[in-house]
Amino acid sequence: MNFLSELEILQICSDNPSPSCIRAVEFAGQLAAKCGASVRVAPAFPSNPNSFGGRGKRRWQPDPQQTALDWAASKPNRVLLVANTDQGIDKVLAGQDVSAVEVFMERWQSEPTLCAQTAFADMLGDPEREPLVPAAHYAAGSAGYAAFCALTAVFNKIIRLGKNEVACVNGMSALAWINWKAAAAGARGDDISREGKAAEWPVIPCKDGFTAFVFNGIRDWKAVVKLIDDDRLRDEKYDSFEDRKKYRDEYMAVVREWALTKTKSELNALYVEYQVPAAAVSSPADLLQDPLLLHRNAFETVSGGNGQQVKTPLAPHRIVNKLASDSPATPK
């Protein structure tokens, strides 16, 4: 993946930045590096060269009098990637003919506060327990994806129009967009929140873990009945969508009883066979052995900070240049 091979990026940050903001910029820079960009890290930027985000990047060694703005202005294909916790990136760049992508978060914003502010934490988990914040820096990763998209747009403007651009990504806004259904419901005066066991698509126990039992209530019911093959589900009171809603606790008790007799691998095979859009919940160990991920070469082995060899994910997307010889012939 080298479509960004002409792009040079310098990661910089404001003083005392939010750790989530740093992670977002690291992720965006790593995705760009996987697509061929040359990524440098300013001396003050807290980057771990052994982490996924920091791996393969070079430390920037500026001349004593050179600033990051000087570096960006010296070549047209250079872009600043900024982790900012100070208001006003436009003031910092005022009068400077440079390109930049800013990820902005307040200093106090973190994974829990970002999930709380965007109502995301109120969408996950059991409503009888405390709000659930996803692991693995979900909020920072979401903002990082947005910043990577902004990088590609800014670079596209440079190479197509020869003009500089500054793009600003607000970390909270990026996560709020992912949770757009909650915002849309709020605008209508409705409330979407965790329903736990009453959820239309619950996560339920199986023999060796859990499964998300997802299906279209109108289209997939007949397939669900064939899948579970229990005469209790053939009762006429379940024939209509409206009646199934009324007796949901009863038929879900049958589903839960059935799921406990199956392993995750058995469930996934059955879901495919009966075309029910459900799936078992994978653990990290499951993912390392997942046939599709292995087929797609989704992991690479690298040296960790302690010298051990570890498996780590590759970039979650692949971009391949289609050779002209592979293209269909142009009709004459």
ABEGO torsion letter per residue (X at the ends): XAAAAABBBBBBBBBGBBAAAAAAAAAAAAAAAAAGBBBBBBAABBBBAABAAABGBBBBBBBAABBAAAAAAABAABBBBBBBABBGAAAAABGBBBBBBBBBBBAABBAAAAAAAAGAAAABEBAABBBBBBBGGAAAAAAAAAAAAAAAAAAAAAAAAGBBBBBBBBAAAAAAAAAAAAAAAAAAGBBBBBAEAABABBBBBBAAEBBBBBBBAAAAAAAAAAAAGBAAAABAAAABAAAAAAAAAAAAAAAAAAAAABBAAAAAAAAAAAGBABBBBBBAAAAAABAAAAAAGABBBBBBAAGBBBBBBBBABBBBBBBAAABBBBBX
